[in-house]
């Protein structure tokens, strides 16, 4: 049981931070993708 407590206390925080950052980055990437699609669409309209 002591080993399990040590494992969670050692790796729990880095895992939690990693998950938090991955979720934030995913949201930012989705926003960036939408913006790029709008730019491509706008460029397509100006070239026609």
N, C-alpha and C positions, 0 to 999 in steps of 0.2 A: 504494500500500500504506500509505503514511503517513496518508492521508486516512481509510482504513478503521480504522486503529488509533485515530486521534483520535475518530472517530465512536463506536466501541465504548466507549472510555474516558469519553467525555462522556455518552453516553446509556445505557450499559449498567447503571450503578448505579441510576439512577431507574427504569428499566424493571423491574429485578429487585425493587426495593422495592415498586413498584406491583403486580406480580404476587403478591408475598408478602402484601400487605395485602388484595388482592381475595380470595385464598384464605381468609384468616382471617375476613374479613367474611362470606363465603359460609357458612362453618360456623356463625358466630354467628346469621345469619339463619335457617338451617335449624332451629337450636335454638329460636329465638324463635317460629318458625312452629308447631313441635310444641307448645310451651307454650300458645300462643294457641288452638290446636285443643282442647287439654285444658280450657282455661277455658270455651270455648264449649260443649263437651260437658257440663261440670259445671253451667253455668248452665241448659242445656236440661233437665237432670234435675231441677233444683230447681223449675223452673216448671211441671212436669207434675204 
